[in-house]
């Protein structure tokens, strides 16, 4: 440690005296920023979360916690910040839509954790935190000095939550967590409608999102436990486990019957091109579905009368021929035409929308799924609302996604640091 750095080591006394001041300041801040909803506080009002997460899995978890009232203090690297600030080229740079989409209702502090001063600042911030969340590789938080045992010694009620690729033990524990990699290892990528299709990456990061939601659920369970026991605990989720759990039906069949169920391979279901798009048809959940499909498609013969399609076993065996009939017929008219005909027969179906069409759909508006907020640098930001509806305490957008380090001074003042100390931390580059 350099002489200049040594001059500003945050002392243990400063750390231990910061907590009461932090609690009082946070209460005042919450009173100023939290809306009163029919006199009812938001579910997570008063919960302080120190958030080390980045990219998508972790931030999707903490944003949702913030939407329901938690105070999310986002810890970022000076200069660079969250990886998602810079991983997608965009005219708005670090405030691009990818970052904005999963970081609202958070406050950003940019602290150099490579310095002892930076680590001590964070220890002071975490001294009265309810939750600390990370999604680094296993062992990184421990090497930074922020492992569960160390934080627990300072704050016995702390909930230490971690989302990783594979967990702290096992042959893959050293690997990083990435959506496509988890798809590949867990079997999800191999599963497809038929063997003649090549394995491919699912284009929406379902593993990141599902794991993030499991991480959120674990945090809420731990908070509930602490209410009754007063004890904090470690919460761990992995992308690998989440993707296996996604396949619980298929896995149970494989484990007990020796084969997989493939819902995409059902002979009466599929996606079929029309003259102006595509329609998804699900030929199940109705009596005599093939007869209804024959009627809906206006086929001259009832396909159930053909011996090769007489029962489900035969339909599986002759699926290519059966689906060729569907495909040829549906290609003769529009999506709207066929959805109407299928509806008339009580068959489950839907037009295949693009994301642009889905966002403009009247159902999206009816569900209140798009919200707007003003960003000081970007202007009006449109984004998706939280999907969980609570009648008395709905989610709120109280803050747009923060600029890097926007709340350095604010957060440190709340946590017991005086202006002079903050200025010297800035001069040393600990805060940037």
N, C-alpha and C positions, 0 to 999 in steps of 0.2 A: 504494500500500500504506500502510495506516495505521501510526502510530507503535507502537500496541500490537501490530500484526501483525509489524512489523519486528523487534521484540525477540526473536521466536522463529523466525526463519528457520533451518531445519535446514541445517547447514553441509555442505559437500562432504566434510569430514573425517569427520563423523558418518555420511555415506552410505557412504563407502569402508571404514570400520571396522566397519560393521554386519554385513557378510556372514559373516565367520567365526563371530561369536556366533550369528547366525541359524542357520547350519548345525548347530552343536552343540545349540542349543535344540530345533531341529526333530527331530534324531535322538532326543533324549530323549522328546519328545512322541510320536513315532511308536512308540517302544518301549512306551509306556504305553497307547496306544490301538489298536494294530494287533494283531488276534488271530493266534496261531500256528496255521496250518492244516497239521497233520501235519508241522510243521517247515518248511513252505514259505511264503515271504513272498508277499503278493499281487503280481500282475504289475507294478503301478505304485507299489509302496512306494518312498518316497524321492523321488518326482517332485513338485516344488512347482509349482503352477499358480496364477497370479494371474488371477482371473476377473472381467472387466468386463461379462459378458453379463447380459441380462435378458429378460423375457417367456418365450418357450418354445424357440426355435431354439437359442440358445446354451446356456441352462441344461440342456436335455436332453443336450447333448454333455458338459458338465462334470460333471453328476451321474453319468453312466455311467463317466467316468474316475475319479470319486471312489469309486464302488462297487467298483472294482478296485484301490483302494489309494492313489490320488493324494491329496495334501494340497491341497484346493481352498480358496483364500482369496478369498472373494467380496467385491468392492468395490461398496459401495452409497452412494447419495446420503443424506446426513444428513436425518432426518425422514421422508423419503418412501420411500427404498429402491428396490428393484426395482419396475418398473411393475406386475408381477403381484401385488405385495403389496396393491395398492389398486384394481385394475381390475375386480374382481369382488365385488359386495356380499356380505358374509358375516358371521355373528355373531362369528367369531373374527378379524375385521379383517385386520391385516397377516399373520397366521398362518393364512390361509384355505387350504382344500384345494388350490386351484390352485397357490399358492406352495409348499406342502408337497410336492406331487407331484413337483417337479423340482429341489429344492434340498437334498436330504439329503446327508450326507457332505461338508458345506461349513462353513467358518467365515466369519462376516460381520464386515467392518470397514466402518464408515460414516465416510467421510473427505471433507471438502469440497475437491474438486479445483479450485475456483475460486480458491483461495488458493495462494500460492507454497509455504507450509508444507505444505499438504496434498499438493501435487504432489511435494515433496521427500520426504515420508514414503513415498509410493508408490514413488518411485525407489529408496529404501533397501530396501523390501520386494522389489522386482523385481531387485535387484542380484545375487542368486544364484538367481533363479527359473529353472526349466526351460522353462516355457511361460507366455505371456501371451495370453489369449483375449478377444476382444470381438465384439459384433455390432451396433455402431453403424453409422450411415451412413458411406460412404467419406469419409475425411478427418478424421473427428472425433478419432480417437486422435492423429493428427498435430497437430491444433490444441491438444490437451491437453498436448502435449509427450511423448507416449508412442508416437510412430511407430517403425517398425522400425529405421530408420537410427540414431536417437538411442539406443534401447535396446541395439542391437547394439554401439554404441561403448562402452557401459558393461559389456556382458555378451555377448561374442562367441558364446557357445553358445546364446543365447536362441532359442526358437522362438516366433515372433510369428504368431498364428493369428487370422484374421478371417473372419466370416461376414456378408455384406451382401446386399442385395436384388438388385443387378445388377452389382456390381464397380466398380473405380476408374476405368474408362474407358467411353466409349460414350455414346449419347444418353440413356440412363436412369440413368447413374451417380449423378445427384443425388437420385434417388428413394429413399425408405425401403423397407425390406424388410417386407412384410406378406403373410401366407399367401394371402389371397384375391386380392390384386393380382398375385402371382406366378402363381397359377392362371390368371388372366385373360390376362396377357401371353404365357404359354408355350403356349397352346392347350389346356391341360388342361380349362379351364372350358367351352370350346366343344364338346368331345367328349362325346357322350352316346349313349344306346342308339339313338335314332331322331330324325330331324329334326322330328318333331311334338312333341318335348319341348323346353321352354325351357331355355336355359343357366341354371345355378344354382351357388351356392357349395357345394363339398363340405363337409359339416358337421364333419368331423374335420380338424385342421390337418396334413394329410399333408405339405405343403411344408415347414413348420417342422421337422417331425420328420426327414424325409429329409435336409434340408440339415444339420441338427444331427449326424446320423450321418455324413455326408460330412466334416463338420468334424472329428469325432472320428477318422475314418480318416486324414485328412491329418495330424493331430497325431501319431498313432501311427507313421505312415510317417516323419515328420520325426525323431521320437525314435529310430527304428531307424537312420536315416541318420547321426544324430549319434553313435551308438554306434561306428560304423565310421570316420567321418571327423572327429569332434570338432567339426563345423561345424553351427551352427544355421541356420535359414532362415525365410522367410516362407511361411505357408500361407494360401491364400485360397480360399473357396468362395462361391458365390452361390445364392440361391434360384432365380433364373432358370435357371441352368445345371442345377441339380439336377432341376428339373421337366422340362426338355428331356430330360435323361438318363433320367428315368423312362420316357419314351416312345421308347426307343431302337429297339424293333422297328418301331413305327408310323412313326418318322421315317425309318428306312432304306428302308422300303417307299415312303414319299412321295418321298424324294429320288431313288430309282432306278426306280420304276414309275409315279410320278405320281398315286398314290391312297393313302388311308389304310386301314390294317387297323383294324376296330372289333370288338374281342372281345365287346363287349356286344350287338352286333347279330346274333350267330349265331342262325340260325332255330330251332335245337332247344334253345336255352338260354333261361332266363328266370326271373323270380320270379313265382310264382303264388299267389294267395290261396286259403286253405283255409277250412273252417268255423270254425277257431279260431286262425288265424295265417297263415303263408305258408311256402312251400317253394321253395328254389332248386334248379333242375334244370339240369344241364349235359349236353346230349345229344351228347357227343363221347367220343373215346378208347375206343370200343368198336366191334366190328363191327356193321353194320346197326343203328345207334342208333335210327332211327325205328321199325323193327319192334319193338325192345325197348320203346320208349316206348308203342307201341300195346298191347303185351301188358301192361305194367305198369298202364296206365290202364284196362284192361279194355274197350277199344273193340271194337265188333263187327266192324270191318273193319281190315285191315292198311293203314295209311295209305301205305305204300310202293307199294301197288297203284294208287293214284290218280295219274294222269299229271301233275297239277299239283305233286305232291310227289315225283316219281320220282328226282330227283337233287338235289345240293346247290344247283346253279344255280336249279332250279325252286323249291326250298324258300326260297331268298332272295327270289325274285320274288313268291312267294305267302305270305310270312311272316305277314302279318296274319290271313289265313284259317286258317293252320296253328295259330298261337298262340291264336286264338279257340277252337279245338277243345280245346286243352290247358286253357285257362282255364276253360271251361265245365265240363269233366269234374272238374278238381281242386277246384273250388269245392263239390263235393258231399260231401266227407268231410274228416276231420281231418288235421292235419299228420303226426301219428304214423302214421296209416293209409297215407298216400301215401309217406312216407319208407321205410316197410317194403316197399311194393310196388316202388318204384324200386330199392331195395337188392337185392331178389330177382332183378331183371333185370341187376344189375351196373352200374347207371347211377349216375353221380356225382350226389349230391344232399345237401341239408342243410336242417334247419329254420332259418328266419330268426329269430335270437335278438335280443332287446333287449340292451343292454349289461348291464343288471341280471341277465338270465338267463345271459349269458356269464360274468360274474364269479362266479356261484353254480354254474357247471357243474363236474361232477366232473373234467373234463379240466384245468380251471384249477387245481384243488387238486392233482391228480396232478403237474402240472408245477411246483408250488411258486411260482406266479406272484403270490401275495398275501403280503405280509410286514407285520408290525406293529412299531411302535416307540412309546416313551413320550415325549411332548412335555411340557415343564414347564408350559406354559400351557394346552394344548389337551387333554391326556390321551392316550389311546391313538389312534394314527394308523394306519389301514390303507391300504396303497398297493401299487402294482404293483412286483414284483421286476424286476431286470435280466433281459433275455431271452437273454443269452449264457451258456451253461453250460460251465464249466471244471471238470473232475473233481477236480483237485488244488487249485485256487485259486478257488473260487466267489465270487461277489460277496457283500459284507457290508454291513449297515446299521450303521455305527459311530456315526453322529450323525444325529439328526433335523434337519430344516431349521432353520437358526439364526434366532433373533430378531435384529432389526435392530441392528447394532453390537455384538452379544453378545461378540465376540472382539477388540474394539479393543485392550484392555490386553494380553491374552494374545499376540496377534500382534506387537504392537510390542515387547514385552519380548523375544520370540524374535529380533527383528530388530535388537537392539542399542540400543534406547531405554531410558533409565533412568526410574524412577518419577516423578522430578521433571519431566522433559521431557514425559512423557505427561500429567501433571496440568496443566501449562501449556497444552498443546495442547487439552485439554478446556476449559480456561477461555476460550481464544480461540475456541472453537466449531469448530476444525478437526476434532476428533473429537466426534461426537455420537451 
